[in-house]
Amino acid sequence: TRITVLAGAGLSAPAPTCLPGWWALNDAVLGALGGAIERLARRPGISDDFRDAIRQRRDSTPFLMPDLQAQLLEDELGPDYFRALSAVDSGAPNAGHVLIAALARQGRLAAVLTTNFDGAIERAFEALGLAYQRYASPEDFELLGDGTASIPIVKIHGSADRPDTMVDTLRQRLHGRPASLEQWMHQHFVRFPTLGLGFSGEDLQYDPDYLAIRPAIRDGARFRFLVRTGSTPSVPIQRLVAEFPQHVSTGDGDLPGWLFQVADALGVQHEIPVPAEIDEEVVARTRAAVAQRLDESLEGWATSLGPMAALNAVTSLLTAAGHRHVADYLLRRMWTSYRAPTDSSGPSYARYLHNYGEILLREGNLRNPHDRESDLISWKHAADRDPWQFFARAAEQGGAEDSLARSILCHFLSGANVAAIAGPAAALLDTITTPREEGASLPRALIDATFSLAELLELIGLGQAALPLLEDAYRSSRKLGDEYRRATAAWRLARNLAFALDGSTDSMARVTLLAEESRAIASRLGLPEADAGAALAEAIVA
């Protein structure tokens, strides 16, 4: 009998690998970003306060799970976020990695599928002189099942040495893995029994069908998951066991010892010694050394981002954790005190200007009452609180369509007539409605720009013209797996439709469904604005 191994972070936790799990890695990233802000503000304790605030929200509510935090960070940092994760690597396989390689040498292993970024399993195969074929990118996944005789090592979420392949955000998970990978995993799970080693199942929390596990079980696949001694299975694993008791089971134990018991039960002959009890002091020193290397790497990463990017990331997380007042304070202080001339350029600065503009827009400071020629000092003081100025600068600095759309909206709200905004609004509208390849989605910046343009059209009495824009934003958000934008698109679309109800049952039903969809996402992710928007749409219908 050949088996498949589905490995999670727990496989790389035992010594000497000693890599952190998902939650611990998340904490380390928070610490690095907090440290960058502490150095910027020159206020000791900010780093700990920031990390504690985010962890309290994460650990005491269902909101702000690590994959959602990762999405918020990617929104602010782009590909630079994944450079942080490349620090999670090790060239020191433990006995579990080596025993998996021994199973392959005995012909008892069909494949290794792992959500881990590290290369410890590859190093174990190399140590035993075994051939393997690694698959880590969408291009690689297209080659799965091409008939190679080597054992496939499938890096489901990418590899530490290739940050461009990494998958860590909620949006990426909901978007799904490539169809070629999903199809291959489904077939492989059905064909071979699978051992889940160090795999918590948390990846299935938001989408139960993620990674093709549940669909494969429906078609007869068999899984046995290791549950660490003294702990309980995660909710997704409990659900699988309850729903498919004949096909899914759990076993209590610890790695790597439990895997040795499995090998013995399979009658696998190997020369890998069962690891003796390792001195706890030695393990503690090893873990401390690995953690220190990780912290040093992440500190270097956070410093390399620059002050503006680090601040954008920290304030995004603080806002999501319900500490908008603290985020606003830091954004203000950056403008008045923290920034240096070297900080005032580039994409991160443009993003900062946009984020600061959002504060000022919420405050409603939309008109500058002073004349620049006669009272420059008063005019400049007021301009520093004018959201139109900040969005316009952001658009000039970074060219982002969402900032441009915000500046157009603010210009209108500040008193400009329709003729004054018609030109730039029409040009942006052309960009949004330019035909795309069939099935292609609007990028995130254009989705956000759509929301601002739709709001503008509704304000000037052209709400019906906003409808196709919102429909496109809604479809694109769903396709991208972006729950934040999907919730916003759903309630905005519901509100637009509600204002134009024709009294038909179908129209009212769609408004209700969109509002319920927005509210459901709001309850999962803690989005009060989406919840309020959904309530408004329902009130209009009523």
Residue pairs with C-beta under 8 A, 6 or more apart in sequence:
1 108
1 193
1 266
2 107
2 108
2 109
2 110
2 192
3 103
3 108
3 109
3 110
3 192
3 193
3 194
3 195
3 266
4 109
4 110
4 111
4 112
4 113
4 188
4 189
4 192
4 193
4 194
4 195
5 100
5 103
5 109
5 111
5 112
5 113
5 114
5 194
5 195
5 197
6 113
6 114
6 194
6 195
6 196
6 197
6 199
6 223
7 100
7 112
7 113
7 114
7 115
7 116
7 121
7 197
7 198
7 199
8 114
8 115
8 116
8 196
8 197
8 198
8 199
8 200
9 19
9 20
9 21
9 22
9 115
9 116
9 198
9 200
10 21
10 197
10 198
10 199
10 200
10 226
10 228
10 255
11 96
11 97
11 114
11 116
11 121
11 197
11 198
11 255
12 18
12 19
12 90
12 94
12 97
12 116
12 118
12 120
12 198
13 19
13 20
13 21
13 198
13 255
14 94
14 95
14 96
14 255
14 256
15 94
15 278
15 282
15 283
15 286
15 287
16 92
16 94
16 286
17 90
17 92
17 93
17 94
17 97
17 118
17 120
18 90
18 92
18 283
18 286
18 287
18 290
19 88
19 89
19 90
19 116
19 118
19 120
19 290
20 28
20 88
20 290
20 291
20 294
22 66
22 200
22 202
23 66
25 66
25 85
25 88
25 294
26 58
26 66
26 69
26 70
27 51
27 55
28 291
28 294
28 295
28 298
29 73
29 84
29 298
30 50
30 51
30 54
30 55
30 69
30 317
31 47
31 51
31 295
31 298
32 84
32 295
32 298
32 299
32 301
32 302
33 50
33 302
33 310
33 313
33 314
33 317
34 46
34 47
34 48
34 49
34 50
34 51
34 314
35 47
35 299
35 302
36 302
36 303
36 305
36 307
36 310
36 314
37 46
37 47
37 50
37 310
37 311
37 314
37 330
38 44
38 45
38 46
38 47
40 307
40 310
40 311
40 338
41 330
41 333
41 338
50 314
50 317
50 318
53 318
53 321
53 323
53 326
54 64
54 69
54 317
54 318
54 321
56 321
57 63
57 64
57 320
57 321
57 322
58 64
58 65
58 66
58 69
58 321
61 526
62 524
62 526
63 320
63 524
63 525
63 526
64 317
64 320
64 321
64 526
65 170
65 202
65 205
66 168
67 168
67 169
67 170
67 173
67 206
68 169
68 170
68 320
68 525
69 317
69 320
70 81
70 168
70 169
70 170
71 169
71 170
71 171
71 172
71 482
71 484
72 313
72 316
72 317
72 320
73 81
73 313
73 316
73 317
74 81
74 82
74 168
74 169
74 171
75 316
75 444
76 309
76 312
76 313
76 316
76 351
77 305
77 309
77 312
77 313
78 347
79 163
79 164
80 305
80 309
81 168
82 163
82 164
82 166
82 168
83 163
83 301
83 304
84 298
84 301
84 302
85 117
85 160
85 163
85 166
85 168
86 117
86 160
86 161
86 163
86 166
87 160
87 293
87 294
87 297
87 298
87 301
88 117
88 118
88 160
88 294
89 117
89 118
89 119
89 160
89 161
90 118
90 119
90 120
90 123
90 290
91 119
91 120
91 123
92 120
92 123
93 120
93 121
93 123
93 124
93 127
94 120
94 255
94 256
94 275
95 256
95 260
95 272
95 273
95 274
95 275
96 197
96 198
96 255
96 256
96 259
97 120
97 121
97 123
97 124
98 124
98 127
98 128
98 272
99 256
99 259
99 260
99 263
99 270
99 272
100 109
100 112
100 121
100 124
100 259
101 121
101 124
101 125
101 127
101 128
101 130
102 128
102 263
102 268
102 270
102 271
102 272
103 109
103 263
103 266
103 268
103 270
104 125
104 130
104 132
104 151
105 128
105 130
105 270
106 268
106 269
106 270
108 266
108 268
109 151
110 151
110 188
110 191
110 192
111 151
111 152
111 153
111 154
111 188
111 192
112 121
112 151
112 152
112 153
112 154
113 154
113 156
113 185
113 188
114 121
114 153
114 154
114 155
114 156
115 156
115 157
115 199
115 203
116 155
116 157
117 155
117 157
117 158
117 159
117 160
117 166
118 160
119 159
119 160
119 161
121 153
122 132
122 134
122 153
125 131
125 132
125 151
125 153
130 151
131 149
131 150
131 151
132 150
132 151
132 152
132 153
133 148
133 150
133 151
133 152
133 153
134 140
134 152
134 153
134 155
134 159
135 141
135 143
135 144
135 152
135 153
135 154
135 155
135 181
136 155
136 158
136 159
136 162
136 165
137 158
137 162
137 164
137 165
138 178
138 180
138 181
141 154
141 177
141 178
141 180
141 181
141 184
142 178
142 180
144 152
144 154
144 180
144 181
144 184
145 184
145 187
154 181
154 184
154 185
155 165
156 167
156 177
156 181
156 185
156 211
157 166
157 167
157 168
158 164
158 165
158 166
158 167
159 165
159 166
160 166
167 173
167 177
170 206
170 481
170 483
171 480
171 481
171 482
171 483
172 481
173 203
173 206
173 207
173 210
173 481
174 206
174 207
174 481
174 482
174 483
175 479
175 480
175 481
176 182
176 207
176 210
176 481
177 211
182 211
182 212
183 212
185 211
185 212
185 216
186 212
186 215
186 216
186 219
189 212
189 213
189 216
189 217
189 221
189 223
190 216
190 219
190 220
190 221
193 221
193 222
193 223
193 224
194 221
194 222
194 223
194 224
195 223
195 224
195 225
195 226
195 259
195 262
196 223
196 224
196 225
196 226
196 237
197 226
197 255
197 259
198 226
198 255
199 225
199 226
200 234
200 237
201 225
201 233
201 234
201 235
201 236
201 237
201 240
202 234
202 236
203 210
203 211
203 236
204 210
204 211
204 213
204 214
204 236
204 240
205 234
205 235
205 236
206 524
208 214
208 236
208 239
209 215
213 221
213 223
213 240
214 240
217 223
217 240
217 244
217 247
217 248
218 244
220 247
221 247
222 247
222 248
223 240
223 247
223 248
223 249
224 248
224 249
224 250
224 251
225 233
225 237
225 248
225 249
225 250
225 251
226 250
226 251
226 252
226 253
226 255
226 258
226 259
227 233
227 237
227 250
227 251
227 252
227 253
228 252
228 253
228 254
229 252
229 253
229 254
232 238
233 241
233 250
237 248
237 250
240 248
241 248
241 249
241 250
251 258
253 261
256 275
257 274
257 275
260 272
260 274
263 270
302 310
305 313
305 348
306 343
306 346
306 348
307 334
307 338
307 339
307 340
307 343
308 334
308 339
308 343
308 346
308 348
308 349
308 351
308 352
309 348
309 351
311 330
311 331
311 334
311 338
311 352
312 348
312 351
312 352
312 355
314 327
314 330
315 327
315 328
315 330
315 331
315 355
316 327
316 355
318 324
318 326
318 327
318 330
319 327
320 526
322 526
328 359
331 352
331 355
331 356
331 359
332 356
332 359
334 352
334 356
335 356
335 384
343 349
345 397
346 397
347 397
347 398
349 397
349 398
350 393
350 394
350 395
350 397
350 398
350 399
350 400
350 403
351 394
351 398
351 400
353 390
353 391
353 393
353 394
353 397
353 403
354 390
354 391
354 394
354 398
354 400
354 402
354 403
354 406
356 390
357 387
357 390
357 391
357 394
357 403
357 406
357 410
358 387
358 406
360 385
360 386
360 387
360 390
361 387
361 406
361 410
363 385
365 382
365 385
365 386
365 387
366 386
366 387
366 388
366 410
366 413
366 414
366 415
367 414
367 415
368 379
368 382
368 383
368 386
368 414
369 382
370 378
370 379
370 382
371 379
372 379
383 389
386 414
387 406
387 410
388 407
388 410
388 411
388 414
391 403
391 404
391 406
391 407
391 410
392 403
392 407
394 400
394 403
394 406
394 407
395 403
395 404
395 407
400 445
401 428
401 431
401 432
401 445
401 446
401 448
401 449
402 445
402 446
402 448
402 449
402 452
404 424
404 428
404 449
405 428
405 448
405 449
405 450
405 451
405 452
405 453
405 456
406 452
408 421
408 424
408 425
408 428
408 452
408 453
408 456
409 452
409 453
409 455
409 456
411 420
411 421
412 418
412 421
412 456
412 459
412 460
418 460
421 456
425 453
425 456
428 449
428 453
429 453
429 469
431 446
432 442
432 446
432 449
432 450
432 453
432 469
432 472
433 468
433 469
433 472
436 442
439 479
441 475
441 476
441 479
441 480
442 450
442 472
442 473
442 476
444 480
444 482
444 485
447 473
447 476
447 477
447 482
447 485
447 489
448 485
450 469
450 470
450 472
450 473
451 473
451 488
451 489
451 492
453 466
453 469
454 466
454 469
454 470
454 473
454 492
454 496
455 466
457 463
457 465
457 466
457 469
458 466
458 496
458 499
463 496
463 499
463 500
464 500
466 496
467 493
467 496
467 497
467 500
470 489
470 492
470 493
470 496
471 493
473 485
473 489
473 492
473 493
474 486
474 489
474 490
474 493
474 514
476 485
476 489
477 485
477 486
477 488
477 489
478 486
483 521
483 524
483 525
484 525
484 527
486 517
486 521
487 517
487 518
487 521
487 522
487 525
487 527
487 530
488 518
488 529
488 530
488 533
490 514
490 515
490 517
490 518
490 521
490 530
490 534
491 514
491 515
491 518
491 530
491 533
491 534
491 536
491 537
492 533
493 514
494 510
494 511
494 514
494 515
494 518
494 533
494 534
494 537
494 538
495 533
495 536
495 537
495 540
497 507
497 510
497 511
497 514
497 537
498 511
498 537
498 540
498 541
499 540
501 507
501 508
501 511
501 540
501 541
508 541
511 537
511 538
511 541
512 538
512 541
514 534
514 537
515 534
515 535
515 537
515 538
516 534
518 530
518 531
518 533
518 534
518 537
519 530
519 531
519 534
519 535
521 527
521 530
522 528
522 530
522 531
522 534
523 531
